[in-house]
Amino acid sequence: MINQVGQSEDGGVDIRGVMLNKEIGLYAASVVAANKMEKDIKAVDPTNIQYDKGTGEFMIQIPGPIDDLFYGQEEKLIKFFIRRTQVDKI
């Protein structure tokens, strides 16, 4: 569940949320253009993800700058990559 999405000071994006199922792990995220979903504009791995295993809360920091992230003509989306196996190793 995503609770908050906002622009960071460096022009990137900060995302906060909660994993509702603790048997699923969040291991990556990326910003993509809606018309080019297969091509990442910017992607991050577990080093940019803070996760509290007790509460399931997470924070993802995708560094910027990312041009026209929130107010551009081209719609942007955030993709989340999850895994059901080896969750403790993420």
N, CA, C and O of each residue as an XYZ file, in Angstrom:
360
protein
N       0.853     -1.153      0.000
C       0.000      0.000      0.000
C       0.912      1.232      0.000
O       1.805      1.347      0.839
N       0.687      2.133     -0.926
C       1.461      3.367     -1.027
C       0.747      4.444     -0.223
O      -0.432      4.717     -0.448
N       1.471      5.058      0.720
C       0.894      6.109      1.555
C       1.224      7.507      1.061
O       0.417      8.429      1.179
N       2.441      7.656      0.496
C       2.879      9.006      0.139
C       3.887      8.935     -0.996
O       4.785      8.093     -0.993
N       3.730      9.826     -1.967
C       4.686      9.996     -3.056
C       4.965     11.484     -3.143
O       4.041     12.291     -3.240
N       6.243     11.846     -3.109
C       6.592     13.263     -3.179
C       7.927     13.476     -3.848
O       8.746     12.563     -3.955
N       8.129     14.693     -4.294
C       9.393     15.045     -4.927
C      10.437     15.311     -3.855
O      10.166     16.002     -2.873
N      11.630     14.762     -4.045
C      12.720     14.971     -3.098
C      13.444     16.270     -3.419
O      13.214     16.877     -4.465
N      14.316     16.691     -2.517
C      15.044     17.952     -2.695
C      15.916     17.947     -3.939
O      16.159     19.004     -4.522
N      16.396     16.769     -4.361
C      17.272     16.697     -5.533
C      16.506     16.489     -6.845
O      17.118     16.252     -7.887
N      15.174     16.575     -6.801
C      14.367     16.425     -8.000
C      14.010     14.984     -8.315
O      13.535     14.683     -9.410
N      14.233     14.102     -7.369
C      13.842     12.695     -7.514
C      12.497     12.474     -6.866
O      11.666     13.380     -6.796
N      12.291     11.253     -6.390
C      11.004     10.933     -5.784
C      11.216     10.100     -4.522
O      12.055      9.200     -4.486
N      10.443     10.418     -3.494
C      10.416      9.662     -2.247
C       9.051      8.993     -2.147
O       8.015      9.627     -2.348
N       9.072      7.705     -1.834
C       7.845      6.921     -1.760
C       7.783      6.239     -0.404
O       8.755      5.610      0.016
N       6.666      6.353      0.280
C       6.467      5.682      1.568
C       5.236      4.799      1.477
O       4.247      5.141      0.828
N       5.321      3.655      2.143
C       4.191      2.746      2.131
C       4.367      1.617      3.113
O       5.273      1.637      3.947
N       3.488      0.619      3.012
C       3.492     -0.536      3.912
C       3.251     -1.789      3.078
O       2.351     -1.823      2.239
N       4.057     -2.813      3.314
C       3.810     -4.112      2.703
C       2.708     -4.776      3.510
O       2.885     -5.017      4.704
N       1.590     -5.073      2.896
C       0.454     -5.672      3.593
C       0.663     -7.175      3.820
O       0.090     -7.749      4.746
N       1.466     -7.795      2.991
C       1.791     -9.213      3.121
C       3.294     -9.323      3.381
O       4.092     -9.026      2.492
N       3.686     -9.738      4.563
C       5.105     -9.788      4.924
C       5.831    -10.979      4.308
O       7.032    -11.145      4.520
N       5.123    -11.801      3.556
C       5.761    -12.905      2.842
C       6.189    -12.490      1.443
O       6.686    -13.310      0.670
N       5.997    -11.221      1.120
C       6.402    -10.662     -0.171
C       7.427     -9.580      0.102
O       7.234     -8.748      0.989
N       8.524     -9.584     -0.660
C       9.574     -8.594     -0.477
C       9.639     -7.608     -1.623
O       9.393     -7.967     -2.775
N       9.964     -6.385     -1.314
C      10.125     -5.313     -2.289
C      11.614     -5.170     -2.566
O      12.379     -4.854     -1.654
N      12.045     -5.396     -3.809
C      13.475     -5.381     -4.075
C      13.943     -4.345     -5.091
O      15.150     -4.175     -5.263
N      13.043     -3.653     -5.766
C      13.450     -2.619     -6.712
C      12.251     -1.755     -7.074
O      11.099     -2.122     -6.845
N      12.559     -0.594     -7.647
C      11.522      0.311     -8.145
C      12.116      1.123     -9.282
O      13.328      1.331     -9.344
N      11.254      1.580    -10.180
C      11.747      2.411    -11.275
C      10.667      3.395    -11.717
O       9.471      3.168    -11.537
N      11.133      4.487    -12.299
C      10.259      5.479    -12.919
C      10.302      5.210    -14.417
O      11.376      5.057    -14.998
N       9.128      5.153    -15.037
C       9.022      4.898    -16.475
C       8.032      5.874    -17.089
O       7.164      6.414    -16.403
N       8.173      6.093    -18.383
C       7.168      6.861    -19.121
C       6.007      5.919    -19.417
O       6.225      4.746    -19.722
N       4.786      6.414    -19.332
C       3.602      5.569    -19.525
C       3.574      4.931    -20.911
O       3.034      3.837    -21.076
N       4.143      5.596    -21.896
C       4.132      5.052    -23.257
C       5.370      4.210    -23.573
O       5.504      3.699    -24.685
N       6.285      4.064    -22.589
C       7.490      3.237    -22.761
C       7.755      2.477    -21.470
O       8.795      2.654    -20.836
N       6.816      1.640    -21.091
C       6.883      0.948    -19.800
C       8.104      0.043    -19.661
O       8.549     -0.213    -18.542
N       8.652     -0.440    -20.762
C       9.773     -1.366    -20.691
C      11.126     -0.669    -20.501
O      12.125     -1.336    -20.234
N      11.173      0.658    -20.633
C      12.432      1.398    -20.531
C      12.430      2.269    -19.280
O      11.626      3.193    -19.155
N      13.339      1.962    -18.357
C      13.436      2.729    -17.115
C      14.052      4.098    -17.361
O      15.062      4.216    -18.054
N      13.446      5.123    -16.794
C      14.052      6.450    -16.776
C      15.093      6.485    -15.661
O      16.197      7.002    -15.835
N      14.717      5.926    -14.516
C      15.621      5.811    -13.367
C      15.144      4.632    -12.548
O      13.945      4.485    -12.312
N      16.075      3.780    -12.108
C      15.731      2.596    -11.323
C      16.621      2.523    -10.087
O      17.747      3.021    -10.086
N      16.099      1.895     -9.038
C      16.871      1.694     -7.810
C      16.745      0.245     -7.355
O      15.787     -0.454     -7.688
N      17.742     -0.183     -6.583
C      17.772     -1.535     -6.033
C      17.617     -1.458     -4.516
O      17.308     -0.385     -3.998
N      17.819     -2.551     -3.788
C      17.596     -2.531     -2.332
C      18.430     -1.510     -1.548
O      18.076     -1.174     -0.418
N      19.526     -1.013     -2.126
C      20.321     -0.015     -1.409
C      19.577      1.304     -1.233
O      19.932      2.099     -0.363
N      18.555      1.548     -2.041
C      17.758      2.771     -1.934
C      16.399      2.523     -1.287
O      15.519      3.384     -1.329
N      16.230      1.350     -0.690
C      14.967      0.989     -0.055
C      15.212      0.719      1.422
O      16.020     -0.138      1.781
N      14.514      1.450      2.269
C      14.554      1.191      3.709
C      13.296      0.412      4.056
O      12.189      0.793      3.674
N      13.479     -0.689      4.788
C      12.348     -1.557      5.094
C      12.395     -1.988      6.551
O      13.425     -2.455      7.037
N      11.285     -1.830      7.238
C      11.159     -2.269      8.626
C      10.391     -3.590      8.620
O       9.184     -3.607      8.376
N      11.093     -4.700      8.889
C      10.460     -6.020      8.836
C       9.365     -6.183      9.885
O       8.417     -6.940      9.675
N       9.483     -5.487     11.002
C       8.484     -5.599     12.061
C       7.148     -4.995     11.692
O       6.098     -5.592     11.930
N       7.189     -3.807     11.108
C       5.947     -3.104     10.777
C       5.538     -3.260      9.310
O       4.373     -3.061      8.964
N       6.492     -3.613      8.451
C       6.222     -3.706      7.023
C       6.335     -2.378      6.302
O       6.104     -2.307      5.095
N       6.691     -1.314      7.031
C       6.811      0.015      6.417
C       8.075      0.099      5.567
O       9.114     -0.462      5.915
N       7.964      0.810      4.449
C       9.135      1.004      3.591
C       9.203      2.442      3.097
O       8.209      3.167      3.060
N      10.421      2.820      2.720
C      10.654      4.107      2.081
C      11.634      3.874      0.935
O      12.701      3.291      1.124
N      11.261      4.330     -0.235
C      12.098      4.200     -1.419
C      12.529      5.601     -1.829
O      11.711      6.517     -1.913
N      13.822      5.755     -2.082
C      14.344      7.037     -2.552
C      14.939      6.827     -3.939
O      15.966      6.168     -4.100
N      14.271      7.400     -4.935
C      14.777      7.368     -6.303
C      15.431      8.725     -6.538
O      14.739      9.740     -6.621
N      16.767      8.751     -6.647
C      17.469     10.034     -6.729
C      17.184     10.784     -8.024
O      16.869     10.189     -9.055
N      17.302     12.091     -7.944
C      17.085     12.953     -9.097
C      18.389     13.544     -9.555
O      19.464     13.150     -9.105
N      18.285     14.469    -10.429
C      17.041     15.017    -10.968
C      16.433     14.112    -12.031
O      17.141     13.427    -12.770
N      15.123     14.125    -12.089
C      14.373     13.438    -13.139
C      13.531     14.514    -13.815
O      12.609     15.066    -13.216
N      13.859     14.799    -15.059
C      13.189     15.884    -15.790
C      11.688     15.668    -15.897
O      11.225     14.571    -16.208
N      10.938     16.726    -15.634
C       9.475     16.739    -15.787
C       8.799     15.580    -15.068
O       7.844     14.997    -15.583
N       9.290     15.248    -13.885
C       8.780     14.095    -13.150
C       7.309     14.236    -12.786
O       6.517     13.332    -13.053
N       6.938     15.342    -12.188
C       5.567     15.505    -11.707
C       4.700     16.388    -12.606
O       3.478     16.237    -12.623
N       5.306     17.291    -13.339
C       4.500     18.276    -14.063
C       4.788     18.330    -15.556
O       4.488     19.336    -16.198
N       5.357     17.284    -16.119
C       5.656     17.264    -17.545
C       4.457     16.854    -18.382
O       3.435     16.411    -17.857
N       4.597     17.008    -19.678
C       3.531     16.626    -20.607
C       3.391     15.111    -20.700
O       2.292     14.592    -20.895
N       4.514     14.404    -20.560
C       4.522     12.948    -20.677
C       4.231     12.306    -19.318
O       4.937     12.569    -18.345
N       3.203     11.475    -19.250
C       2.829     10.833    -17.991
C       3.912      9.846    -17.554
O       4.416      9.064    -18.361
N       4.262      9.892    -16.265
C       5.264      8.995    -15.691
C       4.589      8.097    -14.651
O       3.648      8.506    -13.970
N       5.087      6.878    -14.548
C       4.580      5.902    -13.589
C       5.743      5.360    -12.770
O       6.902      5.477    -13.168
N       5.429      4.775    -11.635
C       6.437      4.111    -10.817
C       6.110      2.623    -10.812
O       4.995      2.219    -10.483
N       7.104      1.813    -11.184
C       6.950      0.360    -11.159
C       7.626     -0.171     -9.898
O       8.710      0.278     -9.525
N       6.980     -1.122     -9.255
C       7.528     -1.768     -8.067
C       7.804     -3.225     -8.401
O       6.989     -3.881     -9.049
N       8.944     -3.730     -7.964
C       9.331     -5.108     -8.220
C       9.315     -5.866     -6.897
O      10.005     -5.500     -5.945
N       8.518     -6.925     -6.856
C       8.373     -7.697     -5.621
C       8.804     -9.141     -5.879
O       8.913     -9.596     -7.018
N       9.043     -9.835     -4.770
C       9.464    -11.229     -4.864
C       8.855    -12.010     -3.716
O       8.767    -11.518     -2.592
N       8.438    -13.229     -4.008
C       7.840    -14.096     -2.993
C       8.828    -15.115     -2.428
O       8.540    -15.743     -1.410
N       9.969    -15.290     -3.056
C      10.966    -16.253     -2.592
C      12.174    -15.522     -2.018
O      12.503    -14.421     -2.459
N      12.819    -16.116     -1.061
C      14.028    -15.581     -0.421
C      13.855    -14.137      0.028
O      14.739    -13.304     -0.169
N      12.723    -13.854      0.625
C      12.406    -12.499      1.065
C      13.428    -12.009      2.097
O      13.771    -10.827      2.103
N      13.912    -12.884      2.955
C      14.888    -12.487      3.976
C      16.230    -12.082      3.394
O      17.031    -11.454      4.087
N      16.500    -12.425      2.137
C      17.786    -12.105      1.521
C      17.767    -10.804      0.730
O      18.782    -10.413      0.154
N      16.637    -10.144      0.700
C      16.537     -8.870     -0.030
C      17.221     -7.795      0.778
O      17.261     -6.639      0.358
